[in-house]
Amino acid sequence: MKKASVLLGVLAVAVAQSFAADMKPLKLDFPPSQLEGTPVPVKLAGLTPVEESNPVPMVPADVKNIALKKAVTASDDFPLEGELEYITDGNKAANQGCYVDITGGLQWVQIDLGKESEIFAVAVWHFHSQKRAYNDVVIQVSNDKEFKNGVTTIYNNDHDNSAKLGKGTDKPWIETNEGKLIPLKAPVKAQYVRLYSDGNSTNEVNSYIEVEVFGR
């Protein structure tokens, strides 16, 4: 009996070590800071944006950015500046020619991962040459291209439900070159990722530089 208990203990340790060996910390690669101009206060109505370091969650070793070079659509097909393809081109710099500006009001951009995938985290870079915070940021995933069925919300800072997508409790963040990493509490299977916003603390434009989706 004692030998059996020892053997079970050894097996448990071996399984735990094997599981740990198959995991890795998820750390973002980010561009140099490109802050320009005179800093302005970052304020949103009724909310206090935060500036904090990204978490470093553990994910399976085969998880990678599955959004790279994937197709992007938007609620406005004609950006004010830039191309929608910039959002998944892998370039996170804030130079002109690297970001997309979409007209004001509540708008969304959507990434088609090409197939149902297991999603562990999403990272987003809005325009970061100036410290800003974005209104009504809601990030959802689904297998439904129209986002009418089977929708999972993974982030929501819409504190008053002005976007009509549900009242959120997440805190808005101040944009920096390090982006915002949003790990899921549990992985979700979906093909599409949709990101909403409604202007920012500086102007009414919805700007995106890059979105990464970490999955397999």
C-alpha positions as CSV (number, residue, x, y, z in Angstrom):
1,M,0.0,0.0,0.0
2,K,2.8,2.4,0.9
3,K,4.6,1.6,-2.3
4,A,1.4,2.3,-4.3
5,S,1.1,5.7,-2.6
6,V,4.7,6.5,-3.4
7,L,4.2,5.5,-7.0
8,L,1.1,7.6,-7.3
9,G,2.9,10.6,-5.8
10,V,5.8,10.1,-8.3
11,L,3.3,9.9,-11.2
12,A,1.5,13.0,-10.1
13,V,4.8,15.0,-9.9
14,A,5.7,13.7,-13.4
15,V,2.4,14.7,-14.9
16,A,2.7,18.2,-13.3
17,Q,6.2,18.6,-14.6
18,S,5.2,17.5,-18.1
19,F,2.2,19.9,-18.0
20,A,4.5,22.8,-16.9
21,A,7.0,21.9,-19.7
22,D,4.2,22.3,-22.3
23,M,3.4,25.8,-21.1
24,K,5.1,29.2,-21.7
25,P,4.7,32.7,-20.5
26,L,2.9,35.0,-23.0
27,K,4.9,38.2,-23.4
28,L,4.1,40.8,-26.0
29,D,6.7,42.1,-28.4
30,F,6.2,45.9,-28.6
31,P,7.8,48.7,-30.6
32,P,9.8,51.6,-29.2
33,S,7.9,54.4,-27.6
34,Q,7.0,57.2,-30.1
35,L,5.4,59.8,-27.9
36,E,5.2,63.1,-29.6
37,G,3.9,66.6,-28.8
38,T,2.8,68.2,-25.5
39,P,1.1,65.7,-23.1
40,V,-2.6,66.3,-22.5
41,P,-4.7,65.0,-19.7
42,V,-6.4,61.7,-20.4
43,K,-10.0,61.9,-19.3
44,L,-13.2,59.9,-20.1
45,A,-16.6,60.8,-18.9
46,G,-17.3,58.9,-15.6
47,L,-14.2,56.8,-15.9
48,T,-10.5,57.0,-14.8
49,P,-8.2,55.3,-17.3
50,V,-5.3,53.3,-15.9
51,E,-1.8,52.8,-17.1
52,E,-0.4,49.5,-15.9
53,S,1.8,46.7,-17.1
54,N,0.4,43.8,-19.0
55,P,-0.1,40.5,-17.3
56,V,2.1,37.6,-18.3
57,P,-0.3,34.6,-18.4
58,M,0.9,31.0,-19.0
59,V,-0.4,29.5,-22.2
60,P,0.3,26.2,-24.1
61,A,3.6,26.2,-25.9
62,D,2.0,26.0,-29.3
63,V,-0.1,29.1,-28.9
64,K,0.9,31.9,-31.3
65,N,-0.5,35.0,-33.0
66,I,-3.1,33.4,-35.3
67,A,-4.4,36.8,-36.5
68,L,-1.2,37.7,-38.5
69,K,-2.1,38.5,-42.1
70,K,-5.7,37.5,-41.6
71,A,-8.5,39.4,-43.3
72,V,-10.0,42.4,-41.6
73,T,-13.4,44.0,-42.1
74,A,-15.1,47.0,-40.4
75,S,-18.4,48.7,-39.8
76,D,-17.0,51.5,-42.1
77,D,-15.4,50.1,-45.3
78,F,-13.7,53.4,-46.1
79,P,-11.2,54.4,-43.4
80,L,-10.4,58.1,-43.0
81,E,-6.7,57.1,-43.2
82,G,-4.8,53.9,-43.8
83,E,-5.9,50.4,-44.8
84,L,-7.7,47.8,-42.7
85,E,-5.0,45.3,-43.6
86,Y,-2.6,47.3,-41.4
87,I,-4.4,45.9,-38.3
88,T,-3.0,42.4,-38.8
89,D,0.2,43.1,-40.8
90,G,2.6,42.7,-37.8
91,N,3.8,46.3,-37.7
92,K,3.1,48.0,-34.4
93,A,4.9,51.3,-35.0
94,A,2.8,54.5,-34.7
95,N,4.2,56.1,-37.9
96,Q,1.9,57.4,-40.6
97,G,1.3,54.4,-42.9
98,C,1.0,52.0,-40.0
99,Y,-2.3,52.9,-38.5
100,V,-6.0,53.1,-39.5
101,D,-8.3,55.9,-38.6
102,I,-12.1,55.1,-38.8
103,T,-14.8,57.7,-38.6
104,G,-16.3,58.7,-35.2
105,G,-19.2,57.2,-33.4
106,L,-19.4,53.5,-32.3
107,Q,-17.5,51.5,-34.9
108,W,-16.0,48.0,-35.0
109,V,-13.2,46.1,-36.7
110,Q,-13.4,42.4,-37.2
111,I,-10.8,39.7,-37.8
112,D,-11.6,36.4,-39.6
113,L,-9.2,33.8,-38.3
114,G,-10.1,31.5,-41.2
115,K,-11.4,28.7,-39.1
116,E,-12.6,28.0,-35.6
117,S,-9.7,28.4,-33.2
118,E,-9.0,28.0,-29.5
119,I,-8.4,31.6,-28.3
120,F,-6.4,32.3,-25.1
121,A,-5.7,36.0,-25.3
122,V,-6.2,39.1,-27.5
123,A,-3.8,42.1,-27.6
124,V,-4.7,45.5,-29.2
125,W,-2.7,48.6,-30.0
126,H,-4.6,51.8,-30.7
127,F,-2.7,54.9,-31.7
128,H,0.1,55.3,-29.2
129,S,2.1,58.4,-30.3
130,Q,-0.1,60.3,-27.9
131,K,-1.5,59.0,-24.6
132,R,-5.2,58.4,-25.0
133,A,-7.9,56.2,-23.7
134,Y,-10.8,54.9,-25.8
135,N,-14.5,55.0,-25.1
136,D,-16.8,51.9,-25.1
137,V,-14.1,49.4,-25.9
138,V,-15.9,46.0,-26.2
139,I,-14.1,42.9,-27.5
140,Q,-16.1,39.9,-28.5
141,V,-15.5,36.5,-30.2
142,S,-17.9,34.3,-32.0
143,N,-18.3,31.7,-34.7
144,D,-21.1,33.8,-36.2
145,K,-19.8,36.3,-38.7
146,E,-22.7,38.6,-37.9
147,F,-22.3,38.3,-34.1
148,K,-25.9,37.5,-33.6
149,N,-25.4,34.1,-32.0
150,G,-22.9,32.4,-29.7
151,V,-21.1,35.7,-28.7
152,T,-18.6,35.8,-25.9
153,T,-17.5,39.2,-24.5
154,I,-13.9,39.1,-23.2
155,Y,-13.5,42.8,-22.4
156,N,-16.0,45.7,-21.8
157,N,-15.3,49.1,-20.4
158,D,-18.7,50.6,-21.4
159,H,-19.8,51.5,-17.9
160,D,-23.2,52.9,-18.9
161,N,-24.1,50.6,-21.8
162,S,-24.1,53.4,-24.3
163,A,-23.0,50.9,-27.0
164,K,-26.0,48.7,-26.2
165,L,-23.8,45.7,-25.9
166,G,-24.1,45.3,-22.1
167,K,-22.8,47.2,-19.2
168,G,-19.1,46.6,-18.6
169,T,-16.9,46.7,-15.5
170,D,-13.4,46.6,-17.1
171,K,-11.2,49.7,-16.6
172,P,-10.2,51.7,-19.7
173,W,-6.5,51.9,-20.2
174,I,-4.1,54.6,-21.3
175,E,-2.5,53.8,-24.7
176,T,1.2,53.1,-24.8
177,N,3.6,51.3,-27.1
178,E,3.2,48.2,-25.0
179,G,-0.4,47.7,-26.1
180,K,-3.1,46.0,-24.0
181,L,-3.0,42.2,-23.4
182,I,-6.4,40.7,-22.5
183,P,-6.1,37.1,-21.3
184,L,-9.2,34.9,-21.2
185,K,-10.1,33.3,-18.0
186,A,-10.6,30.1,-20.0
187,P,-9.9,29.6,-23.7
188,V,-12.9,30.1,-26.1
189,K,-13.3,28.5,-29.5
190,A,-14.3,31.1,-32.2
191,Q,-13.5,32.1,-35.8
192,Y,-14.1,35.8,-35.5
193,V,-12.9,38.6,-33.2
194,R,-14.7,41.9,-33.2
195,L,-13.4,45.1,-31.4
196,Y,-15.7,48.1,-30.8
197,S,-14.8,51.6,-29.8
198,D,-16.4,55.0,-29.8
199,G,-13.7,57.6,-30.2
200,N,-11.1,58.5,-27.5
201,S,-10.1,61.1,-24.9
202,T,-8.6,63.3,-27.6
203,N,-11.0,63.2,-30.6
204,E,-13.8,61.2,-32.1
205,V,-11.7,59.0,-34.3
206,N,-11.3,55.2,-33.8
207,S,-7.7,54.4,-34.5
208,Y,-6.0,51.0,-34.7
209,I,-2.4,50.0,-35.2
210,E,-2.4,46.2,-34.6
211,V,-4.5,43.4,-33.1
212,E,-3.0,40.1,-32.1
213,V,-5.0,37.0,-31.3
214,F,-3.2,34.3,-29.4
215,G,-4.5,30.8,-30.0
216,R,-4.1,27.5,-31.8
